[in-house]
Amino acid sequence: MAQARLPSPLDPSSFSYIVGIDIGSQNCSGCVLKPDKSAVGKPFDFANAASGFRLLHEKLGSLHVPAEQILIGMEATSRYGEALFHYLEQQGYQLCLLHPAQTHHFAKRRGLRAKTDKLDAITIGHVLLSGEARVGYVPDELISSYRELVRLHTQLSDEIARYKNEIHALLQVLFPEFSQVFADPCRPTALAVLQRYPGAAAISTVSVQELTTLLQQLAPRNYGRQTAQQLIALAQSSVSPALAQRARSKSMQIVCDQLRHTRENLAQVEAEIEQLRQQDPASQRLSGVPEFGSKTLAVLRAELGDVARFQRMDQAVASAGLDLAIRTSGKWQGQPKLSKRGSGLLRRVLYLAAVRSVHMPTSTFGAYYRRLVARGLRKGSALVAVMRKMLIVAVHLLRTGEEYEPGKVASGCGG
């Protein structure tokens, strides 16, 4: 959905009424203010549902001014405020989506200690009245789809890593010798064996023929009777303790099953992301950068969104938290550090892409990194410089529609 355009800079005096709304999962709180900061009635609550939306619309209708003369502010609260935002947008109200940090810093600066939903709604209204409000970005259908899939992909990937770590830990007490046969216990064949026989105690009692049959069903070209005999022999002489064996075996079976299902779900998400990318010309342009893998491309599209909202390249850099923050007090001056505001996920994939470029002999970004190190820059700082350069290149390609040219990396790509 596209956000309604507001006067720039945001001028609260051009509206008849200012409305602050604090979003909750079940209920919302609202307050109505005039441009002179006087309140219109008391703060009120309404349900975060269709009935509550209609109640809010009726209340605002009683002000007897056109919807476009009412400025409504609310915080970006992931999915919780999306339905309300869309509803109010359809009714013709002027909307301002605020980053939670804006209201937090505003309340802190004013010395507000109490915090309730109604007070938060009032604070949001006063942020709008201050004239300091920065209108938040509301992604369209394509970017919203990227964000949904990318964040689910990240969540599933993290779950897979956690399940793998748990399997390795359980093997240390259930069958530490298992790795002598299967170097990676989380590969499909090893995982299926562990789910059927979760530990040395279970494998030591199975027949060679039964285990051989399972292995041949799973991977006939790689495993057979010899592997089965080796596993059983190791299980029968295993040093695994008998402590909580039944409970740990059940844990192993469940975690193996969880890992298998999560991998299947991740594959579905990756297929959806790939389908989305194939229908997105901007993503196709970014794919010309060899250092950008499939996940990096999707995250760049999800987190950068419409790059036309960045008037300067340093705004794009700041959106990823790759800008420098300097703290000073009197004569003391701290060392410049990354602000690390904005998208942590974007920084994460850019870091991995930068590291990957260092190990790619033909990478222009890798060559850029080596030049910086040769000039005396620390390796960590050089990696950050590569991350910034990658971000600038991506924004430039998205903004101009040009094809990627490695030779422009050194020149800054229009930044």
Protein Blocks (a to p, Z undefined) as FASTA:
>chain_A
ZZddddddddfklpfbdcdddddfkbccdddddfkopaehjadddddbfklmmmmmmmmm
mnopafklpccddddehjlmmmmmmmmmmnopacddddfklmmmmmmmnopabdcfklmm
mmmmmmmmnopaccdddddfklmmmmmmmmmmmmmmmmmmmmmmmmmmmmmmmommlmmm
mmblmbmklmmmmmmmgcjklmmmpcfklmmmmmmmmmmmlgcfklmmmmmmmmmmpcbd
fehklmmmmmmmmmmmmmmmmmmmmmmmmmmmmmmmmmmmklmmmmmpmklcfklmmmmm
mmnmpmklpmbfklmmmmnopaccdddehjbccddddfkgajfklmmmmmmmmmmmmmmm
klmklmmmmmmmmnopafklmmmmmmmmmmmmmmmmmmnopacdfklmmnonoZZ
